Amino acid sequence: FKSVKLNSCLEVYGMLFSLSSFSIGLGVYTVNTVYGDTIILPCHLEVPNDLRFGKWKYPSEFIAFRSATRKHVQYDDVPEYKDRLSLSENYTLSINNARIGDEKRFVCMLVTEDNVFEQPTIVKVFKQPSQPQIISRADFLETEQLKMLGECITKDGYPEGNLTWFKNGAVLQPVEGAVVINEQTNVDKATGLYTIIASLEYKATKDDTNAEFTCTVTYSAPTRQETLRSESLVFDIHYPTEKVRIEVLSKRNTIKEGDNITLECSGNGNPPPQEYLFYIPGEPEPIRSSSLYVLTDVRRNATGEYKCSLTDGNLMDSTRITVHYLDLLLTPSGEVIKQIGEALPVSCTISSSRNATVFWLKDNTRMRASPSFSSLQYQDAGNYICETTLQEVEGLKKRQILTLIVEGKPQIKMSKKTSPDGLYKTIACIVEGFPKPAVQWISTGGVINKTEETKYANGRFTSKIKIAPEENVTLTCIAENPLERTVTSLNVSAISIPESDEPEEKTDGNRENANDQAKLIVGIVVGLLLAALIAGVAYWLYMKKSKSASKHVDKDLGNIEENKKLEENNHKSEA
């Protein structure tokens, strides 16, 4: 072998083939690479000192040659590796743009004068597939029906991966008649990459509502197994209606007359029914409607049982509705005019769907009991309201008003009172009547305009004047309203003549003087005991004063003759 002269590459090639049986195997190495990357193939042989050249081949082809003596590199004309190879000085072979076809057994050969060394290396190529997608997916699923849910597809992977379907994170295993999975694999002839499709037929149940379906691809990477997951899908599950329900849609818990009632009928199917039959009390036939049916301005006769069903009359539900009502009848009502002393029966009658609360108001003040009039007085006049409510029914309240007017002819009572210092006298005319009488004062000297009046209340008021007569006078009080004119007179002695005062009748305006009047009465009683002793003296003084009074008559009282005439007229009217 040493005597052979290797003058050309062809001679070397012939010797290599003739000596292949002497090659030394030193084990098999594996190189994992990613599709599209550069494959690095170290020679893994120790370079001998007498090396002539190194060469790379794969089972049927030589692809790269490098001379150890001439530093010459040569690449064989192999189409699939054209412009892709690079052989370094240490005989490491680089193949750029890794392809699936590069997955081979490559051999590094080092040749000396008397020996050939070989080291095989196996190349493995990996390509991550695309993220799986669910295509051709169904719009919805139906219970009790096996239906194509969709197809899970992943493309351009190597080596071939595995597709798996999941529901709510759990692996879906084939079940006859319920879960059917069919898988197919396609290989791209140009690239050698795999496309995998796994279809899923699925029979849904109601429990699959909102269930999430996904699929994954498990593939081999250079160092470990990897998994890619698709986006999750939720499918609308269609199932038939098994139950219907009728409800009253209302913001209140109770319904009263005048309200609107909205009925809703619903089915538990998906999709829910679009139409229903409503059975309304008083209607001879059911009414076909959408899920909502409205009754407006209901009356008490709308109380009853309401039903709804599917349009075929099946699966019925019912509910009872009570329409609450409240009636109030006030007798009499409105404006009522009565005469003082008359009787007036009053009644307030209630009719309601439940027990009602009734109360009375007079002039906006609550009364302790209902009004009763056996003999009307002026203080009975006013606005009376009978009001009733149903506590359990919001907004159900009724009221009626009685405006009572008590009329009466004027009634007069006069009184007189001397001031404590004896300088003047107060004459009071106590007037009762409605409408309020107009009061006029007349003395023997004419009309008196300077008067005082108390507040008009409960059909009564008092008109007062203050005088200091120097002689006896007669005062007349005239009270008049649309019903009648009443006249009353009172004789008043001169201020210098002691006389018994006529007490004022107690009214709302003079009750505060009750104590003073009591003292006055005591004084009068004491005076009566002394009256017998001073009667003669009083008569003598009276006659003496009468002669001198004519010279000093007050301007407001007129002359004596006019007083006498007025006094005669008053006596006639009193008679």
C-alpha positions as CSV (number, residue, x, y, z in Angstrom):
1,F,0.0,0.0,0.0
2,K,2.9,2.3,0.8
3,S,4.3,1.9,-2.7
4,V,1.2,3.2,-4.4
5,K,1.8,6.7,-5.7
6,L,-1.3,9.0,-5.3
7,N,-0.8,11.3,-8.1
8,S,-4.4,12.3,-8.6
9,C,-7.8,12.5,-6.8
10,L,-9.2,9.7,-9.1
11,E,-6.4,7.3,-7.9
12,V,-7.3,8.2,-4.3
13,Y,-11.0,7.7,-4.8
14,G,-10.2,4.2,-6.3
15,M,-8.1,3.2,-3.4
16,L,-10.7,4.5,-0.9
17,F,-13.4,2.3,-2.3
18,S,-11.0,-0.6,-2.4
19,L,-10.0,-0.1,1.2
20,S,-13.5,0.7,2.6
21,S,-13.6,-2.6,4.4
22,F,-10.7,-1.4,6.5
23,S,-12.4,1.7,7.9
24,I,-12.5,2.1,11.6
25,G,-15.9,2.7,13.3
26,L,-15.6,4.8,16.4
27,G,-19.3,5.1,17.4
28,V,-22.3,7.1,16.1
29,Y,-22.9,10.8,17.0
30,T,-26.2,12.6,16.6
31,V,-26.7,16.3,15.7
32,N,-30.1,17.9,16.4
33,T,-30.9,21.0,14.4
34,V,-33.8,23.3,13.8
35,Y,-35.4,23.6,10.4
36,G,-33.7,26.5,8.5
37,D,-30.7,26.8,10.8
38,T,-27.1,25.8,10.0
39,I,-26.1,22.2,10.6
40,I,-22.7,21.9,12.3
41,L,-21.1,18.4,11.9
42,P,-17.8,18.0,13.8
43,C,-15.6,15.2,12.5
44,H,-15.0,13.7,16.0
45,L,-11.8,12.0,14.8
46,E,-8.3,12.7,16.0
47,V,-6.3,14.0,13.0
48,P,-3.3,11.8,12.4
49,N,0.2,13.3,11.6
50,D,0.4,11.6,8.3
51,L,-3.0,12.6,7.1
52,R,-3.3,13.0,3.4
53,F,-6.9,14.4,3.1
54,G,-10.3,14.4,4.7
55,K,-13.7,13.8,3.1
56,W,-17.4,13.8,4.0
57,K,-20.0,11.6,2.5
58,Y,-23.4,10.2,3.1
59,P,-24.3,6.6,2.1
60,S,-24.4,7.1,-1.6
61,E,-22.6,10.4,-2.3
62,F,-19.4,12.2,-1.5
63,I,-20.0,15.8,-0.9
64,A,-16.9,17.6,0.4
65,F,-13.0,17.0,0.1
66,R,-10.1,18.8,1.7
67,S,-6.4,18.0,1.1
68,A,-4.1,18.0,4.1
69,T,-1.0,18.8,2.0
70,R,-2.3,21.2,-0.7
71,K,-4.9,23.0,1.5
72,H,-7.3,22.5,-1.3
73,V,-11.1,22.3,-0.7
74,Q,-13.5,20.7,-3.2
75,Y,-17.3,20.2,-3.1
76,D,-18.9,17.6,-5.2
77,D,-21.6,18.4,-7.6
78,V,-24.6,17.3,-5.6
79,P,-27.7,19.4,-6.5
80,E,-29.4,19.4,-3.1
81,Y,-26.2,20.7,-1.4
82,K,-25.2,23.2,-4.0
83,D,-23.9,26.4,-2.3
84,R,-24.9,25.1,1.1
85,L,-21.6,23.4,2.3
86,S,-18.6,24.7,4.1
87,L,-15.6,22.5,5.3
88,S,-13.3,24.0,7.9
89,E,-9.6,23.1,8.5
90,N,-10.5,20.9,11.3
91,Y,-12.8,19.0,8.9
92,T,-16.0,20.3,10.6
93,L,-18.8,20.3,7.9
94,S,-21.4,23.1,8.0
95,I,-24.7,22.8,6.0
96,N,-26.7,26.0,6.0
97,N,-30.5,26.3,5.7
98,A,-31.3,22.9,7.2
99,R,-34.0,21.0,5.4
100,I,-36.0,17.9,6.1
101,G,-33.9,16.1,3.4
102,D,-30.8,16.7,5.5
103,E,-32.0,14.2,8.0
104,K,-29.3,11.5,7.0
105,R,-26.3,9.6,8.2
106,F,-23.2,11.5,7.4
107,V,-19.6,10.0,7.6
108,C,-16.4,11.9,8.2
109,M,-13.3,10.1,6.5
110,L,-9.7,10.8,7.3
111,V,-7.2,9.1,5.0
112,T,-3.5,8.4,5.7
113,E,-0.9,6.5,3.6
114,D,-1.8,3.2,5.1
115,N,-5.2,3.6,6.7
116,V,-8.7,5.1,6.5
117,F,-10.6,6.4,9.5
118,E,-14.5,6.9,9.5
119,Q,-16.9,8.5,12.0
120,P,-20.6,8.6,11.3
121,T,-23.0,11.3,12.5
122,I,-26.7,11.2,12.3
123,V,-28.6,14.5,11.6
124,K,-32.1,15.1,13.1
125,V,-34.1,18.0,11.9
126,F,-37.0,19.6,13.9
127,K,-39.7,22.1,12.8
128,Q,-42.2,23.6,15.2
129,P,-45.7,23.4,13.8
130,S,-48.1,26.3,13.6
131,Q,-50.4,27.0,16.6
132,P,-53.4,24.8,16.2
133,Q,-56.7,26.4,15.1
134,I,-60.3,25.3,15.2
135,I,-61.8,25.7,11.8
136,S,-65.2,24.8,10.2
137,R,-66.7,25.3,13.6
138,A,-70.4,24.9,14.3
139,D,-72.6,27.9,14.9
140,F,-74.3,26.0,17.8
141,L,-74.6,22.5,19.2
142,E,-77.9,20.6,19.9
143,T,-78.6,18.2,22.6
144,E,-79.3,14.6,21.7
145,Q,-77.7,15.1,18.3
146,L,-74.2,14.1,17.1
147,K,-72.9,17.2,15.3
148,M,-69.6,18.3,13.8
149,L,-68.1,20.7,16.3
150,G,-65.1,21.7,14.2
151,E,-61.7,20.7,12.9
152,C,-58.4,21.3,14.7
153,I,-55.5,21.9,12.2
154,T,-51.8,22.5,12.6
155,K,-49.4,23.0,9.7
156,D,-45.7,22.7,8.7
157,G,-44.3,20.6,11.5
158,Y,-41.7,18.0,11.7
159,P,-41.6,15.3,12.8
160,E,-45.3,14.5,12.8
161,G,-47.0,15.7,16.0
162,N,-50.1,14.6,17.9
163,L,-53.4,16.5,18.1
164,T,-55.6,16.2,21.2
165,W,-59.1,17.7,21.9
166,F,-60.1,19.0,25.4
167,K,-63.3,20.1,27.1
168,N,-62.8,22.4,30.2
169,G,-59.2,21.3,30.3
170,A,-60.0,17.5,30.3
171,V,-58.9,15.2,27.4
172,L,-61.8,14.2,25.2
173,Q,-61.7,10.4,24.6
174,P,-63.7,8.8,21.8
175,V,-67.1,7.5,23.0
176,E,-69.3,5.7,20.6
177,G,-72.3,7.9,19.5
178,A,-71.2,10.8,21.6
179,V,-67.5,11.7,20.8
180,V,-66.0,10.9,17.4
181,I,-62.5,12.0,16.5
182,N,-61.0,11.5,13.0
183,E,-57.4,12.4,12.3
184,Q,-55.6,12.7,9.0
185,T,-52.0,13.7,8.1
186,N,-50.8,15.4,4.9
187,V,-47.1,15.7,3.8
188,D,-45.9,18.6,1.7
189,K,-43.9,16.9,-1.1
190,A,-41.6,19.9,-1.6
191,T,-40.7,20.5,2.0
192,G,-41.5,17.2,3.8
193,L,-43.5,19.1,6.5
194,Y,-46.6,17.7,8.1
195,T,-50.1,19.2,8.2
196,I,-52.4,17.4,10.7
197,I,-56.2,17.7,10.9
198,A,-58.4,16.2,13.7
199,S,-62.2,16.6,13.3
200,L,-64.5,16.3,16.3
201,E,-68.1,15.2,16.2
202,Y,-69.9,15.8,19.5
203,K,-73.3,15.2,21.1
204,A,-73.9,18.0,23.5
205,T,-75.9,18.1,26.8
206,K,-77.4,21.0,28.7
207,D,-74.3,20.7,31.0
208,D,-72.1,21.8,28.1
209,T,-73.5,25.4,28.4
210,N,-70.5,27.7,28.7
211,A,-68.1,24.7,28.3
212,E,-64.7,25.6,26.7
213,F,-63.3,23.5,23.9
214,T,-59.7,23.6,22.9
215,C,-57.2,21.4,21.0
216,T,-53.4,21.0,21.4
217,V,-50.5,19.7,19.3
218,T,-47.7,17.9,21.0
219,Y,-44.4,17.8,18.9
220,S,-40.8,16.9,19.3
221,A,-38.2,19.7,19.7
222,P,-34.4,19.3,19.7
223,T,-34.3,18.8,23.5
224,R,-37.8,17.8,24.7
225,Q,-41.5,17.5,23.9
226,E,-43.4,20.8,23.4
227,T,-47.1,21.6,23.3
228,L,-49.1,24.4,21.6
229,R,-52.7,25.1,22.5
230,S,-55.5,26.7,20.4
231,E,-57.8,29.5,21.5
232,S,-60.8,28.2,23.5
233,L,-64.2,28.2,22.0
234,V,-67.6,28.3,23.8
235,F,-70.6,27.1,21.8
236,D,-74.2,28.0,22.1
237,I,-76.1,24.9,23.2
238,H,-79.6,24.5,21.9
239,Y,-82.1,22.4,23.9
240,P,-85.9,22.2,24.0
241,T,-88.1,23.9,26.6
242,E,-89.0,21.7,29.5
243,K,-90.7,24.2,31.8
244,V,-92.5,27.6,31.4
245,R,-92.9,30.3,34.1
246,I,-95.3,33.2,34.3
247,E,-94.3,36.3,36.3
248,V,-95.8,39.7,37.1
249,L,-93.2,42.5,36.4
250,S,-93.9,45.3,38.8
251,K,-91.9,47.7,40.9
252,R,-94.4,47.3,43.7
253,N,-95.4,44.2,45.7
254,T,-99.1,45.0,45.3
255,I,-101.4,46.1,42.5
256,K,-104.2,48.6,42.8
257,E,-106.9,49.8,40.5
258,G,-105.6,52.1,37.7
259,D,-102.2,50.3,37.6
260,N,-100.8,48.5,34.5
261,I,-99.9,44.8,34.8
262,T,-97.0,43.4,32.7
263,L,-97.0,39.6,32.5
264,E,-93.9,37.8,31.3
265,C,-93.9,34.2,30.2
266,S,-90.5,32.5,29.8
267,G,-89.3,29.0,28.8
268,N,-86.1,27.4,30.0
269,G,-85.2,26.2,26.5
270,N,-82.4,27.6,24.3
271,P,-83.3,29.5,22.3
272,P,-86.4,30.4,24.3
273,P,-89.8,30.2,22.6
274,Q,-90.8,33.4,20.7
275,E,-94.5,33.1,21.3
276,Y,-96.8,32.0,24.1
277,L,-100.5,31.6,24.9
278,F,-101.8,33.8,27.7
279,Y,-105.0,32.9,29.6
280,I,-106.7,36.0,31.0
281,P,-109.6,36.0,33.4
282,G,-112.8,37.0,31.5
283,E,-111.3,36.3,28.1
284,P,-113.0,33.3,26.4
285,E,-109.9,32.3,24.3
286,P,-106.2,32.4,25.1
287,I,-104.2,35.3,23.6
288,R,-101.2,34.6,21.5
289,S,-98.4,37.0,22.3
290,S,-94.6,37.4,22.6
291,S,-93.1,36.8,26.0
292,L,-94.6,40.0,27.4
293,Y,-98.3,40.9,27.7
294,V,-99.6,44.2,29.2
295,L,-102.9,45.0,30.8
296,T,-103.6,48.7,31.3
297,D,-105.7,50.6,33.8
298,V,-106.9,47.4,35.5
299,R,-110.0,47.3,37.7
300,R,-111.0,45.1,40.6
301,N,-112.6,42.5,38.3
302,A,-109.1,41.8,36.9
303,T,-108.5,39.8,40.1
304,G,-108.0,36.1,39.3
305,E,-105.7,33.4,38.1
306,Y,-103.5,34.1,35.1
307,K,-101.8,31.4,33.0
308,C,-99.4,30.9,30.1
309,S,-98.3,28.0,28.0
310,L,-96.4,27.1,24.9
311,T,-98.3,27.7,21.7
312,D,-99.2,24.0,21.5
313,G,-100.9,24.3,24.9
314,N,-98.2,22.2,26.7
315,L,-96.1,23.1,29.7
316,M,-98.5,25.6,31.5
317,D,-97.8,27.8,34.5
318,S,-100.1,30.1,36.5
319,T,-100.1,32.9,39.1
320,R,-102.8,34.7,41.0
321,I,-103.2,38.5,40.9
322,T,-105.2,40.6,43.3
323,V,-106.2,44.1,42.2
324,H,-106.7,46.1,45.4
325,Y,-109.4,48.8,45.6
326,L,-110.7,51.4,48.1
327,D,-114.0,53.2,47.9
328,L,-115.1,56.0,50.2
329,L,-118.6,57.6,50.4
330,L,-119.0,60.7,52.6
331,T,-122.6,61.8,53.2
332,P,-123.2,64.7,53.0
333,S,-120.2,66.0,51.1
334,G,-119.2,69.2,49.4
335,E,-120.6,72.5,50.8
336,V,-123.5,72.2,53.2
337,I,-125.3,75.2,54.8
338,K,-127.2,74.6,57.9
339,Q,-128.9,76.8,60.6
340,I,-127.7,76.9,64.1
341,G,-129.4,74.4,66.3
342,E,-130.2,72.0,63.5
343,A,-129.1,68.4,63.5
344,L,-126.8,67.0,60.8
345,P,-126.1,63.2,60.5
346,V,-122.7,62.5,58.9
347,S,-121.5,59.1,57.7
348,C,-118.3,57.9,56.0
349,T,-118.7,54.5,54.4
350,I,-115.6,52.4,53.3
351,S,-115.4,49.5,50.9
352,S,-112.0,47.9,50.3
353,S,-110.1,44.8,49.3
354,R,-108.5,44.7,52.8
355,N,-109.1,46.3,56.2
356,A,-108.7,50.1,55.8
357,T,-107.7,52.7,58.3
358,V,-110.1,55.7,58.6
359,F,-109.5,59.0,60.3
360,W,-111.1,62.5,60.3
361,L,-109.6,65.9,60.0
362,K,-111.2,69.3,60.8
363,D,-109.4,72.2,59.3
364,N,-106.3,70.0,58.9
365,T,-106.3,68.9,62.5
366,R,-106.8,65.3,63.3
367,M,-110.0,64.5,65.3
368,R,-110.3,62.0,68.0
369,A,-113.7,60.7,66.8
370,S,-115.9,61.1,63.9
371,P,-118.1,64.2,63.9
372,S,-121.7,64.0,65.2
373,F,-124.1,67.0,65.2
374,S,-127.4,66.9,67.2
375,S,-127.5,70.7,67.6
376,L,-125.2,72.7,65.4
377,Q,-123.2,75.5,66.9
378,Y,-121.1,78.1,65.1
379,Q,-117.9,76.4,66.3
380,D,-119.0,73.3,64.4
381,A,-118.4,75.1,61.1
382,G,-115.3,74.2,59.1
383,N,-113.8,71.8,56.6
384,Y,-114.2,68.1,57.5
385,I,-112.1,65.5,55.7
386,C,-112.7,61.8,55.9
387,E,-109.6,60.0,54.8
388,T,-108.8,56.3,54.4
389,T,-105.8,54.3,53.4
390,L,-104.7,50.7,52.8
391,Q,-101.5,50.3,54.7
392,E,-100.3,47.3,52.7
393,V,-100.9,48.9,49.3
394,E,-98.6,51.8,48.3
395,G,-100.4,54.9,47.1
396,L,-103.9,53.6,47.7
397,K,-105.6,56.5,49.6
398,K,-109.0,58.2,49.3
399,R,-110.5,61.3,50.9
400,Q,-113.7,63.4,50.6
401,I,-114.4,66.9,52.1
402,L,-117.4,68.3,53.8
403,T,-117.5,72.1,54.1
404,L,-120.0,72.9,56.8
405,I,-121.4,76.4,57.1
406,V,-123.6,77.2,60.1
407,E,-125.8,80.2,59.6
408,G,-127.7,82.1,62.3
409,K,-129.6,85.4,62.8
410,P,-127.9,88.0,64.8
411,Q,-128.3,87.6,68.6
412,I,-127.4,90.6,70.8
413,K,-126.7,90.9,74.5
414,M,-125.5,94.2,76.0
415,S,-123.6,94.9,79.2
416,K,-122.0,97.9,81.0
417,K,-119.1,98.3,83.3
418,T,-117.7,101.3,85.2
419,S,-114.0,101.8,85.2
420,P,-112.2,101.3,88.6
421,D,-111.5,105.0,88.9
422,G,-115.2,105.8,88.1
423,L,-114.2,108.2,85.2
424,Y,-115.9,106.3,82.3
425,K,-118.1,103.3,81.5
426,T,-117.5,100.5,79.0
427,I,-120.6,99.4,77.1
428,A,-120.3,96.0,75.3
429,C,-122.6,94.6,72.6
430,I,-122.0,90.9,72.4
431,V,-123.1,89.7,69.0
432,E,-123.6,86.2,67.6
433,G,-124.5,85.3,64.0
434,F,-123.3,84.1,60.7
435,P,-122.5,85.6,58.2
436,K,-120.8,88.0,60.5
437,P,-123.2,90.8,61.4
438,A,-122.4,94.4,60.9
439,V,-122.7,96.5,64.1
440,Q,-123.9,100.0,64.5
441,W,-124.1,102.1,67.7
442,I,-126.7,104.8,68.2
443,S,-127.1,107.1,71.2
444,T,-129.6,109.8,71.9
445,G,-127.2,112.1,70.1
446,G,-126.8,110.1,66.9
447,V,-124.4,107.5,65.5
448,I,-121.3,106.6,67.4
449,N,-118.3,105.7,65.2
450,K,-115.6,105.3,67.8
451,T,-115.8,101.6,68.7
452,E,-113.6,98.6,69.5
453,E,-114.1,95.0,68.3
454,T,-112.8,91.7,69.4
455,K,-111.8,88.9,67.0
456,Y,-114.7,87.2,65.3
457,A,-114.5,83.5,66.3
458,N,-117.1,80.7,66.4
459,G,-119.8,83.1,65.1
460,R,-119.3,85.6,68.0
461,F,-117.6,88.9,68.7
462,T,-117.9,91.9,71.0
463,S,-118.2,95.6,70.0
464,K,-117.4,98.1,72.7
465,I,-117.6,101.8,73.3
466,K,-116.4,104.0,76.2
467,I,-118.4,106.9,77.4
468,A,-118.4,109.4,80.3
469,P,-122.1,110.6,80.3
470,E,-123.0,113.6,82.5
471,E,-126.6,112.6,82.4
472,N,-128.6,109.5,81.7
473,V,-128.5,108.2,78.1
474,T,-129.8,105.3,76.1
475,L,-127.5,103.4,73.8
476,T,-128.7,101.2,71.0
477,C,-126.7,98.3,69.4
478,I,-127.9,97.3,65.9
479,A,-126.6,94.0,64.4
480,E,-127.5,93.0,60.9
481,N,-126.6,90.2,58.5
482,P,-128.3,88.9,55.3
483,L,-130.7,86.9,57.5
484,E,-132.1,89.5,59.8
485,R,-131.6,92.9,61.6
486,T,-131.6,92.9,65.4
487,V,-131.8,96.0,67.7
488,T,-131.2,96.1,71.5
489,S,-130.9,99.2,73.8
490,L,-129.4,99.8,77.2
491,N,-130.0,102.7,79.6
492,V,-126.8,104.1,81.1
493,S,-126.8,106.5,84.1
494,A,-124.7,109.5,84.4
495,I,-121.1,108.9,85.5
496,S,-121.8,110.5,88.8
497,I,-124.6,108.2,89.7
498,P,-123.7,104.9,91.2
499,E,-125.4,101.9,89.6
500,S,-125.1,98.2,89.3
501,D,-123.0,97.1,86.3
502,E,-124.5,94.5,84.0
503,P,-121.9,91.8,83.7
504,E,-120.4,90.9,80.3
505,E,-121.2,87.4,79.1
506,K,-118.1,85.3,79.1
507,T,-116.7,84.9,75.6
508,D,-113.5,83.8,74.1
509,G,-112.5,87.5,74.1
510,N,-113.2,88.3,77.8
511,R,-112.6,85.1,79.7
512,E,-109.4,86.5,81.0
513,N,-111.5,89.0,83.0
514,A,-113.4,86.3,84.8
515,N,-111.7,86.9,88.1
516,D,-112.4,90.6,88.0
517,Q,-116.0,89.9,87.3
518,A,-116.2,87.6,90.3
519,K,-114.9,90.4,92.5
520,L,-117.5,92.7,91.0
521,I,-120.3,90.3,91.8
522,V,-119.1,90.2,95.5
523,G,-119.1,94.0,95.5
524,I,-122.6,94.1,94.1
525,V,-123.9,91.7,96.8
526,V,-122.4,93.9,99.5
527,G,-123.9,97.0,97.8
528,L,-127.4,95.5,97.9
529,L,-127.2,95.2,101.7
530,L,-126.6,98.9,101.9
531,A,-129.1,99.9,99.2
532,A,-132.0,100.2,101.6
533,L,-130.1,102.7,103.8
534,I,-129.1,105.0,101.0
535,A,-132.2,104.7,98.7
536,G,-133.6,108.0,99.9
537,V,-130.4,109.8,99.7
538,A,-129.8,108.4,96.2
539,Y,-133.2,109.6,95.0
540,W,-132.7,113.1,96.3
541,L,-129.3,113.3,94.7
542,Y,-130.7,112.0,91.4
543,M,-133.4,114.6,91.2
544,K,-130.9,117.4,92.0
545,K,-128.5,116.2,89.4
546,S,-131.2,115.9,86.7
547,K,-131.9,119.6,86.9
548,S,-128.3,120.6,86.3
549,A,-127.5,117.9,83.6
550,S,-129.5,119.7,80.9
551,K,-127.0,122.5,80.9
552,H,-124.0,120.2,80.3
553,V,-125.1,117.6,77.8
554,D,-122.3,115.9,75.9
555,K,-122.2,116.7,72.2
556,D,-122.5,113.0,71.2
557,L,-125.7,112.4,73.3
558,G,-127.9,115.2,71.8
559,N,-130.7,117.0,73.7
560,I,-133.0,115.5,76.4
561,E,-136.1,115.5,74.1
562,E,-134.3,113.4,71.5
563,N,-133.2,111.0,74.2
564,K,-136.8,110.7,75.4
565,K,-138.0,110.1,71.9
566,L,-135.3,107.4,71.3
567,E,-136.1,105.9,74.7
568,E,-139.8,105.7,73.8
569,N,-139.0,104.0,70.5
570,N,-136.7,101.6,72.2
571,H,-139.4,100.7,74.7
572,K,-141.8,100.1,71.8
573,S,-139.4,97.8,70.0
574,E,-138.7,95.9,73.1
575,A,-142.5,95.5,73.7
